[in-house]
Amino acid sequence: MVEVLERSRLRFERRPSSVLAEHRPMYKIGQVLLILSLASRGGKSSLPRLQLFNWALKSAERKEQLVLAVVEKVLQVPAWGFDPAMAIAVRIAIAEGLVAENSTGYEISEAGDLFVKEILNNADLFGPERSFLSAVGKGLTEGMVEVTASGWEAK
């Protein structure tokens, strides 16, 4: 006796799905501008340094590591992640004229400065990020990042 298998039909319905805030370009652009404004000398930073801040903003322990690095003047982080969402946000910020490329990385533009001032005028926006970046201040230097990153080279 042969059994006949009845074909089932699958039906898919497209439904909206939310995107995590940390993957939204506008959110990341806000973070980039805050990093350049509050925690970068001359409003300038290299991409590895921007990525370091992005990595640190994802956990309280990482934030503490950076604050400690500023106090001790030595960055003791073995490695940090590079987030494609951050790199995309930087490219969009450049396209929108909020950030400009320079020979060492990126710098906040006049338009970006105005944009970040609007963020800073609203106490409800980026509260934890503002607090952390203000605590770090301009103390995490490019030199500290370069010394740490130079140890990554294959030997």
N, C-alpha and C positions, 0 to 999 in steps of 0.2 A: 504494500500500500504506500503510495506516494503522498506526502503531505504538501499541500500548497501553502506557501507563506504569503500572507497578505502584506502588501506594501503599505507602509505607514508614510504619512506625509508630515514633514516637519515644517513648521511655519515660524518664521522669524519676524519679530516686530522691532523696528528701529525705535529706540528710546533714547532720550537725551541722557548723557552721562556727565557728571561733574568732573572738572579737572582740578587736581590738587592745587591749592594756592601757590605753592612753591614752584609749580611748573608753568604758571601763567606768566607770559612775557612782561606784562605791565608790573606785576609784583616784583619780578627779578630786576627790571629796570629801576624801580624805586630803591631796591637794595643797592644796586650798583651806584646810583647817585648819592645815596646816604654814605656809602663807604668812601667815595671820592670826596665828599664834602666834610664828613665828620672825622674820618680816620686816615686821611692821606695828605701828605705834605704837598702844598701847591695844587691840590685837587687832582693829583696824578698818581697812577698806580700801574704796575705791570699786571698782565693776565694771571700769572701764578699767584700773586698777592691777592687779587680779586677772588680767585678761586679758593684761596686759603680762608678768607673771610666768609665766603659762601659756605664752605665746609663747616666752619666753626659755628655758624648761625643755626645749624641743625641740631645741636645738643648743648645742654648746660655744661657738661664736662669739657667739651671742646672750647666753649667760651672761656671757662676758667683757665684752660691751658694758655690761651692767648693773653689774657689779663696778666697771668703769672709771667709770661714771656716778656711783657712790657716792663714789669717790675724788676725782673732779673736781668733784663737786656740780652737774653739768650732765648732763641726759639728752640724748644726741645720737642718738636713734633716729628716723628720719623717719616711720615708721609701724609698727604691729604688727597682727597678725591677731586677730580676734575669733572664738573657737572656740565653736560652739553646744554642744558637749559640756561645756564649762566652765559656760556659763549654765545648762544643765540640771542639772548637779551642784550648783550653788548653790541652785537651786530645791528640789531634793531635800533638801539639807542644811537648808534652812529648814523644810521639811515635817517633817523628823525632829527638829527642835529643836536642831540642832548649830550653826546660824548664825541670827542675827537680822538683820532689816533695820533700818536707822536712817536718819536724814535725809540722810546723805552716802553711804550705801552699805550695807556689811555689817559685822557684828562677830561674833566668836566667842562662843558662849553658854557657860554653865557646863557643860552636857553636852558641848559641843564641846571645851571645855578638858580635860575628863576623857578624852575619846576621843583627843585628840592626845597626851596624856601617855602613854596606852597605846602609841601608835605610837612615841613617843620612847623608851619602855622596851625596845623590841625593835630591836636594832641591825641586824637583817636587813631592816627595812622602810624604804623610801624613802631609801636611803643617799645616792645622788647629789643628790637634791632637798634633803635635810637639809644636806649639805655646802655646796651653792650658797646656800641661803637663809640659812645661818649666816654665810657670807662677805659677803653683801649686808647682813645685819642690818636695822636699822631706818633705814638711811641713804637709801633711795630714797623720797623724800617724795611726798605727794599734790601738793604744789606743783610739783615737778619734772615729774610726769605731766601736770598741768593745763597748764603752760607749753608742753609739747610738743604736747599734743592741741589746744590753742587755735590752733596753726598750721595745723590741718587745715581750718579753715573756708574755704568758697569765697569768693573775692575778686572 
